[in-house]
Amino acid sequence: MIDAATVERYGFPGHLQSVPDEIDATALPVTGTLPPELHGRYVRNGPNALPGKTSAYFQNGPGMLHGVRLLDGRAEWYRNRWVRTAVFEGRPFVTEDGRLDRSAVSANTHVIGHARRMFALVEAGLPYEVTPELDTVGPCDFGGRLTTAMTAHPKHDPATGELHFFGYGMRPPYLTYHRLDQDGRLTFSREVPVPAGTMTHDFAITEHHALWLDLPVTFQPQRLGSGLPYGWDEAYGARLGLMRRDVPDAPVRWFDIEPCFVFHVGNAHERPDGRVVLDAVRYSPAEFTSLWEVLTRSAPLTGPGARPGQARLHRWTLDPASGTVAEETLDEQEVEFPTLDDERVGRPARYLYTITGTDPRCTGTSTIIKYDTVSGAGSRYEPGGDVVLGEAVFVPADARGRREDDGWLISIATRRDGSASQLLVLDAADLKAGPVATVRLPRGVPTGFHGSWFPDGGSG
């Protein structure tokens, strides 16, 4: 993230400005009625520069966690804390003798829970354990067994309780698959052979498979110093890989697809006929390049040619019997940050929740869009005013036999000038009705990346 001087220099809007300090606030004002079953913490991660250490690359700042504690219909507290990693303390990622210090990372992308522990994640290095009060415990390599980076987008299997994840890098092994058991032990790792170091931000699982995205954004040494040393590689090609995750040495079955890039997967599942369906947010080559030029500061944020990257919800259907893949765009609306009911990960899921207006160049109000992937229908919540919405996290209702969308969506809304923020709680089954409750936060919270709900008695 960046401060006011950098905003003025590079043209970033106020909602991306870093906050200068850590604060605590209690008894937060609530409008409406918070669902009494919401007992826990919503925590969201994102980059936030240290005072006096600004950068043009807002995505590279140290991680900062923003948390809101809800209990018995009250908003008990808000607090924010930097994740105190080795890089926060000034250690370099690449040491003087050329080794990679995987603890010297920003930990600024996501925060998740597993086996009653909380982890702040970034895809370049080790996870950092944090406490429910958002204090940093330290880097975690799961007893020395994790020797690669860890993705910021692991997948929790709702049937087994396992956590599936991977690490990628600029040096071999380029891609490695890992699995934690339900007690948090790293029980399995294997290399996934790919030709080069590609930027692999996300992946998917199904009941029996891991689904890989081997896409044409490769490590390019000449880009070191640009903030993101990866770039579009037209010659690399694009493919999806299907790998049985219950067979230790299973080969990967690759399916060529039209060139594109995917930051974020919605979900994947297996059909009764053996086909595998993947829904994700897709950037065409031109759309990806447009966004990447801004993130690497090779193009201006405003002015002629400053067109936002228009990512769209897309579907690939892989047919292992024929070795073919069908592609279709599900909607022409620009969206990002797809989420779903975590109890449906890797299984058929009817609903996906997305947001609009995530590109730094977008102006006006952003929107939460709920997609019905069965009927093709959609519904939306538009907050009105010059507001930027964060990722919408689904929290299931505490009800037996509930419908898939029985639950709540939680999102942080920040004015585009960065002057104020609210925590929104919406009924996932009725977005058009607007928030059932809003919590006024004590400061403007910078627009960040990803977050999670940590229920009392659950992970973290």
C-alpha positions in Angstrom: 0.0 0.0 0.0 1.1 3.6 -0.3 0.9 6.9 1.5 -0.5 10.3 0.4 2.8 11.4 -1.3 2.9 8.2 -3.4 -0.8 8.5 -4.3 -0.1 12.0 -5.6 2.9 10.9 -7.5 1.4 7.7 -9.1 -2.3 8.5 -9.1 -3.6 5.7 -6.8 -6.9 6.4 -5.2 -7.3 7.2 -1.5 -8.8 3.8 -0.6 -5.3 2.2 -1.3 -3.5 4.5 1.1 -1.7 2.7 3.9 -2.6 3.5 7.5 0.3 4.7 9.7 -0.2 2.8 12.9 -1.9 0.0 14.8 -5.0 0.8 16.9 -7.6 -0.8 19.1 -11.2 0.2 19.4 -14.1 -1.3 21.4 -17.9 -1.2 21.4 -18.2 -0.3 17.7 -21.4 1.4 16.6 -23.8 -1.0 14.9 -26.7 0.0 12.6 -29.3 -2.7 12.1 -29.2 -6.1 13.8 -26.1 -8.3 13.8 -27.1 -12.0 13.5 -26.7 -13.3 17.1 -25.2 -16.5 15.7 -22.1 -14.6 14.4 -19.7 -15.5 17.2 -16.2 -15.0 16.0 -13.8 -12.8 14.1 -13.6 -11.5 10.6 -10.0 -10.9 9.7 -8.7 -9.5 6.4 -5.2 -9.2 5.1 -3.6 -6.7 2.7 -0.3 -4.8 2.0 0.4 -1.8 4.2 3.6 0.2 3.9 5.5 1.2 7.0 5.6 4.9 7.6 8.3 6.6 5.5 8.8 3.4 3.3 6.5 4.0 0.3 6.6 2.1 -2.9 5.1 2.4 -6.3 4.2 -1.3 -6.1 1.3 -1.2 -3.7 0.9 -5.0 -3.8 4.4 -5.5 -2.2 4.0 -3.9 1.2 4.2 -5.7 4.5 1.0 -7.6 5.5 -1.5 -6.0 7.8 -4.4 -7.8 9.4 -7.6 -5.9 10.1 -10.0 -7.8 12.5 -13.5 -7.3 13.9 -14.8 -9.3 16.8 -18.6 -10.1 16.8 -20.4 -11.6 19.8 -24.0 -11.8 20.9 -25.2 -9.2 18.4 -22.4 -6.7 19.4 -19.2 -5.6 17.6 -16.8 -6.0 20.5 -13.6 -4.7 18.9 -11.6 -3.6 15.9 -7.8 -3.9 15.8 -5.1 -3.9 13.1 -1.7 -5.4 13.3 1.3 -5.7 10.9 2.5 -9.3 10.3 6.0 -9.0 11.8 7.9 -11.2 9.3 11.6 -11.2 8.7 11.2 -8.7 5.8 9.3 -6.5 8.2 12.4 -6.5 10.3 14.6 -5.6 7.3 16.0 -9.0 6.2 16.3 -9.5 2.4 14.5 -12.4 0.6 17.7 -13.2 -1.3 20.7 -13.5 1.0 24.2 -12.4 0.1 25.2 -15.9 -0.9 22.2 -16.3 -3.2 19.9 -18.4 -1.0 16.2 -17.7 -0.6 15.1 -16.8 2.9 11.5 -18.0 2.8 10.7 -16.3 6.1 11.6 -12.9 4.6 8.3 -12.3 2.9 5.4 -9.9 3.2 2.6 -12.4 4.3 0.2 -9.9 2.9 -2.3 -11.8 0.8 -4.6 -14.1 2.8 -5.3 -15.3 6.3 -6.7 -18.7 7.0 -7.3 -21.2 9.8 -6.4 -24.9 10.0 -6.1 -27.3 13.0 -6.9 -24.5 15.4 -4.1 -22.3 14.2 -4.2 -19.0 12.1 -1.8 -18.3 9.2 -1.0 -15.2 7.2 0.0 -16.2 3.7 1.7 -14.9 0.6 2.7 -17.2 -2.2 6.5 -16.3 -2.2 7.4 -18.0 1.1 6.5 -19.6 4.4 3.2 -19.1 6.2 3.3 -17.0 9.4 1.3 -18.1 12.4 -0.7 -15.4 14.1 -2.9 -15.3 17.2 -6.6 -14.7 17.4 -5.7 -11.2 18.7 -3.6 -10.8 15.4 -0.2 -10.8 17.0 2.6 -12.6 15.1 3.9 -15.9 16.4 6.4 -16.6 13.6 7.1 -18.5 10.4 5.9 -22.1 10.2 7.5 -24.9 8.2 5.5 -27.7 9.8 8.3 -29.3 11.7 10.8 -28.8 8.9 8.8 -30.7 6.3 7.8 -27.7 4.2 10.8 -26.8 2.0 9.0 -24.7 -0.6 6.8 -21.6 -0.6 3.1 -22.0 0.3 0.3 -20.6 -1.9 -2.0 -18.0 -0.5 -5.0 -20.1 -1.7 -5.0 -23.5 -0.1 -8.1 -25.6 -0.3 -9.8 -27.2 2.6 -11.5 -30.6 1.8 -14.8 -30.5 3.7 -15.1 -34.3 3.7 -11.6 -35.2 5.0 -10.6 -32.1 6.9 -7.3 -32.0 5.0 -5.7 -28.8 3.7 -4.4 -29.1 0.1 -1.8 -26.6 -1.1 1.2 -26.0 -3.3 4.4 -24.0 -3.7 5.8 -22.5 -6.8 9.1 -20.8 -7.5 11.6 -19.4 -10.0 14.0 -22.3 -9.4 13.3 -26.0 -9.6 11.2 -27.7 -8.4 8.9 -25.2 -10.1 5.7 -26.6 -8.7 5.2 -28.9 -5.6 1.9 -30.3 -4.2 1.5 -30.6 -0.4 -1.2 -31.9 2.0 -1.8 -31.3 5.7 -3.9 -33.7 7.6 -6.8 -32.5 9.8 -4.4 -32.2 12.8 -2.1 -29.9 10.9 0.7 -32.4 10.1 2.3 -32.2 6.7 1.8 -35.8 5.5 2.5 -35.7 1.7 4.5 -33.7 -0.8 5.4 -34.4 -4.5 6.7 -32.4 -7.4 4.4 -31.6 -10.3 6.6 -31.4 -13.4 6.2 -28.2 -15.5 8.6 -26.8 -18.0 9.4 -23.5 -16.3 8.7 -21.2 -13.4 5.2 -19.9 -14.0 3.2 -17.7 -11.7 0.6 -20.0 -10.2 -1.6 -18.0 -7.9 -4.4 -20.4 -7.4 -5.6 -24.0 -8.1 -8.6 -26.2 -7.5 -9.5 -29.5 -6.0 -12.3 -31.9 -6.6 -13.3 -35.0 -4.7 -10.5 -37.0 -6.3 -8.3 -34.6 -8.2 -6.0 -31.6 -7.9 -6.5 -29.2 -10.9 -3.5 -27.2 -12.0 -3.3 -24.0 -14.0 -0.1 -23.9 -16.1 -0.4 -20.5 -17.8 1.8 -18.2 -19.8 3.1 -15.9 -17.1 6.7 -16.9 -16.5 9.6 -15.9 -14.4 11.7 -13.3 -16.3 15.0 -12.3 -14.7 15.1 -9.0 -16.6 12.0 -7.9 -14.6 13.7 -8.2 -11.2 13.3 -4.8 -9.6 9.9 -4.2 -11.2 8.0 -5.4 -8.2 6.8 -8.5 -9.9 9.5 -10.5 -11.8 7.0 -12.3 -14.0 5.6 -11.4 -17.4 3.4 -12.7 -20.3 5.2 -15.4 -22.4 3.3 -15.9 -25.6 5.4 -19.0 -26.6 4.7 -20.9 -23.3 1.1 -21.9 -24.1 -1.7 -22.5 -21.6 -3.1 -25.8 -20.2 -5.0 -27.3 -17.3 -3.7 -30.3 -15.5 -5.8 -33.0 -13.8 -4.0 -35.1 -11.2 -5.5 -37.8 -8.9 -4.7 -36.7 -5.4 -5.4 -40.0 -3.8 -2.7 -41.8 -5.9 0.8 -40.8 -4.7 2.6 -41.0 -8.1 -0.4 -40.3 -10.3 0.6 -38.7 -13.7 -0.9 -35.3 -14.6 -3.3 -35.3 -17.5 -2.9 -32.0 -19.4 -5.5 -30.2 -21.5 -4.6 -27.3 -23.8 -6.7 -24.2 -23.5 -6.9 -20.8 -25.1 -4.2 -18.5 -23.8 -5.3 -16.6 -20.7 -4.5 -16.0 -17.0 -6.3 -16.8 -13.8 -5.6 -15.2 -10.5 -8.6 -16.7 -8.6 -10.6 -19.9 -8.9 -14.2 -20.1 -8.0 -14.7 -23.8 -7.6 -14.3 -27.2 -9.4 -16.3 -30.4 -9.3 -16.7 -33.8 -10.9 -19.8 -34.6 -12.9 -21.5 -38.1 -12.8 -20.3 -38.6 -16.5 -16.7 -38.3 -15.5 -16.1 -34.7 -16.7 -14.6 -32.1 -14.5 -15.9 -28.5 -14.4 -13.8 -25.5 -13.4 -15.2 -22.1 -12.8 -12.7 -19.2 -12.4 -12.1 -15.6 -13.3 -10.3 -15.4 -16.6 -8.2 -12.6 -18.1 -7.5 -12.6 -21.9 -3.9 -11.9 -22.9 -4.8 -8.2 -23.6 -6.7 -7.9 -20.4 -4.0 -9.4 -18.3 -1.3 -7.3 -19.9 -3.3 -4.1 -19.3 -3.6 -4.9 -15.5 0.1 -6.1 -15.3 1.4 -2.9 -16.8 -0.2 -0.9 -13.9 1.0 -3.4 -11.2 4.6 -3.2 -12.5 4.4 0.6 -13.1 5.1 0.4 -16.8 1.8 2.2 -17.7 0.0 5.1 -16.1 -3.0 4.6 -13.8 -4.9 7.4 -15.5 -5.1 9.0 -18.9 -5.2 7.6 -22.4 -4.9 3.8 -22.6 -5.6 3.3 -18.8 -8.3 0.7 -19.4 -9.1 -1.6 -16.5 -8.4 -5.3 -17.0 -11.9 -6.8 -17.6 -11.8 -10.2 -16.0 -14.8 -12.4 -16.5 -16.3 -15.5 -14.9 -15.4 -18.4 -17.2 -16.0 -22.2 -17.3 -13.8 -25.0 -18.5 -15.3 -28.5 -18.8 -12.6 -31.2 -19.1 -13.5 -34.6 -20.6 -10.8 -37.2 -19.6 -12.5 -39.8 -21.9 -11.9 -37.8 -25.1 -9.0 -35.6 -23.9 -10.9 -32.5 -24.9 -11.9 -29.3 -23.1 -14.8 -27.0 -23.7 -14.7 -23.3 -22.8 -17.5 -20.8 -22.2 -17.8 -17.3 -20.7 -20.5 -17.3 -18.1 -21.0 -13.6 -17.9 -19.6 -10.5 -19.6 -19.6 -8.5 -16.4 -16.1 -7.6 -15.0 -15.7 -9.5 -11.7 -13.0 -10.7 -9.3 -12.4 -12.4 -5.9 -14.9 -15.3 -6.3 -16.0 -17.0 -3.1 -18.4 -19.7 -2.1 -19.7 -21.8 0.8 -16.5 -23.6 2.0 -18.6 -26.7 2.7 -18.9 -27.0 -1.1 -15.2 -26.7 -2.1 -14.5 -29.4 -4.6 -18.1 -30.5 -4.9 -21.0 -29.1 -7.0 -21.8 -25.6 -5.7 -24.8 -23.6 -7.0 -23.7 -20.2 -5.8 -20.5 -18.1 -6.3 -20.1 -14.6 -4.9 -17.9 -12.0 -6.7 -17.2 -8.3 -6.6 -16.7 -5.7 -9.3 -14.4 -2.7 -9.3 -11.2 -4.4 -8.0 -8.9 -2.9 -10.6 -7.1 0.3 -9.3 -8.2 2.2 -12.3 -11.9 1.5 -11.8 -14.1 4.4 -10.7 -17.6 4.6 -9.2 -19.4 2.2 -7.0 -18.3 -1.5 -6.8 -20.9 -4.3 -6.5 -21.3 -7.7 -5.0 -22.7 -10.2 -7.6 -24.2 -13.6 -6.6 -24.1 -16.1 -9.5 -26.5 -19.0 -9.7 -24.4 -21.5 -11.7 -27.4 -23.8 -12.2 -30.0 -21.4 -13.6 -27.5 -18.8 -14.9 -29.3 -16.0 -13.0 -27.6 -13.4 -10.9 -28.4 -10.9 -8.2 -26.5 -8.0 -6.8 -25.9 -5.6 -4.0 -24.9 -2.0 -5.0 -24.1 0.1 -1.9 -24.4 3.5 -3.7 -22.1 6.4 -3.3 -18.4 6.3 -4.1 -17.6 3.1 -2.2 -15.2 0.3 -2.9 -16.2 -3.2 -1.6 -13.8 -5.9 -0.5 -14.1 -9.6 -1.0 -17.4 -11.0 0.2 -16.8 -13.9 2.6 -19.6 -16.4 3.1 -20.5 -17.5 6.7 -23.0 -20.4 6.9 -26.1 -20.1 9.1 -26.3 -22.3 12.1 -29.1 -24.5 10.9 -29.6 -28.1 10.1 -30.6 -29.0 6.6 -29.9 -25.4 5.5 -30.0 -24.3 1.9 -26.7 -23.5 0.3 -27.2 -19.8 0.5 -28.5 -19.8 4.1 -25.9 -17.6 5.6 -24.2 -14.2 5.6 -21.8 -12.3 3.4 -19.2 -10.2 5.2 -17.4 -7.4 3.4 -15.5 -4.2 4.2 -16.7 -1.2 2.3 -14.4 1.8 2.1 -15.0 5.2 0.6 -12.9 5.8 -2.5 -11.1 8.7 -0.8 -10.2 6.4 2.1 -11.9 8.5 4.7 -14.2 5.9 6.3 -15.0 2.2 6.3 -17.8 -0.1 7.4 -18.1 -3.8 8.0 -21.2 -5.0 6.0 -23.3 -8.1 6.9 -25.7 -9.2 4.2 -28.2 -12.0 3.9 -26.7 -14.2 1.2 -30.1 -15.3 0.1 -31.4 -11.7 -0.4 -28.6 -9.4 -1.5 -31.1 -6.8 -2.9 -32.4 -6.1 0.6 -29.1 -4.6 1.5 -27.1 -5.1 4.8 -28.9 -6.6 7.8 -26.3 -4.7 9.8 -23.3 -2.4 9.4 -20.5 -1.8 11.8 -18.8 1.6 11.7 -15.1 1.1 11.9 -12.9 3.6 13.7 -10.8 4.4 10.6 -10.7 4.1 6.9 -9.4 0.5 6.2 -7.4 0.3 3.0 -8.8 -2.0 0.3 -6.8 -5.2 0.6 -6.9 -8.8 -0.6 -8.5 -11.8 1.1 -10.0 -12.6 4.5 -11.7 -15.3 6.5 -14.3 -15.8 9.2 -13.0 -17.5 12.3 -15.9 -18.9 14.4 -15.4 -19.3 18.1 -14.3 -22.8 18.8 -13.1 -23.3 15.2 -9.8 -22.9 13.5 -7.8 -20.1 15.0 
